[in-house]
Amino acid sequence: MATLRAVSLFFQEGTSDKVYNATIVEDGSGTYSVDVEWGRRGSKLNRGRKAIKVSLAVAEKTYARLVREKTSKGYEELTDAVQPQEQAPPEGEGSGSRATGVRKKVGHVAQLLNAIEQDDAFEHMEDDLMMVQQKLDGNRVLLHVEEAEVVPTNRAGQRTTVHAAILEAARAFPLGTVVDGEVVPGEGGPTYWLFDILFWGPEDVRTEGYGARWERLSASIAPLLSGPMAILACARTTDEKWSLYERLREARAEGIVFKDIRAPYTPGRPSSGGTQLKHKFVKSADVLLTENAGNAYQMAVYRGPRLCHVGKVFSGTSNTIREEIDDALARGERPIAEVRYLYATDDDQLFQPVFVRLRDDKEDSECVLEQLEKTNRVVQAI
């Protein structure tokens, strides 16, 4: 295959040190594809395609869009004059600080959680220093009570929007208060579930342990609550934690969260581990892979006699597996794959699907819609 155009991009800042390569190649039959590679600099890169056997005009348009999207996020083109540093520069001094497509930070960055597997979750259930809460399926929002307004921000500290009733309810909090929570939709409208506090009025409480911060929510914030606001309860004793776990599993909730009662509020996500952790109740299904849809594989299952699409999957695949899938598709086959997913949406799309393995012990007729499970957003009582 002949290469018509190629670009190498890199991104360095804080813990990020990434590369992204895009190439237009001629397939030899008057059609063109856009091959891409990405991953951590110096490591084995992932490979995929964003356009497959299209006209040169479509390939060039796809190529230009990819370069534009990456450079707007802070990626730089690798040239003789522009080279990555040996080590990524600190946050605020690298590629990301020059991104044109990133909204300005106007508030605090949220503390984010790393995921753990079931065995680790079970160990934490027995740990007296860990509190347990339901993992919510909503939008993360921090509320900053300022003199002129209540400013809602997302997990990155960028301004976002929430229902006016939530902002109005937050006006009851002292000036300077900053709380952290999640907006969860419901039949009667959205509810803002509070689970942390960073400032109580002008007092900075981020250095307090989570147990103490949650007590502040319960003692100071709870009496001021009105409208669509509530405090997310915690399970503390071993019996309470196991009881909540069983109810959440039975109710098909998204998962559970563990929080160290001694730990301060630390913005961002640690590279591994951490004092706040999440365990998702993942599900699995067998699906047909029907096509390479440009760097992801279209999944389908049977609804009665007809196939229906249930989303695309890429995460979990390797270069070797993708070659095997592409070969099977080229032969006219529809390989069957086991995928893990968090839940199925109301329109039957798999949310956060992850490829597990190819299945040669399954029949097409076993890939049916009835496998899919939806999640329950209702917040369970402790």
Buried (B, 14 or more C-beta within 10 A) or exposed (E): EEEBBEBBBBBBBBEBBBBBBBBBBBBEEEBBBBBBBBBEBEEEBBBBBBBBEBEEEBBBBBBEBBBEEBBEBBBBEBEEEEEBEEEBBEEEEBBBBEBEEBEEEEBBBBBBBBEBEEEBBEEBBEBEBBBBBBBBBBBBBBBBBEEEEBBBBBBBBBBBEBBEBBBEBBEBBBEBBBBBBBBBEEEEEBBBBBBBBBBBBEEEBBEBBBBBBBBBBBEBBEEBBEBBBBBBBBBBEEEBBBBBBEBBEEBBBBBBBBBBBEBBBBBBBBEEEBBBBBBBBBBBBBBBBBBBBBBBBBBBBBEEEEBEBBBBBBEBBEEEBBEBBBEBBEEEEBBBBBBBBBBBBEEBBBBBBBBBEBBEEBEBEBBBBEBBBEBBBBBBEB
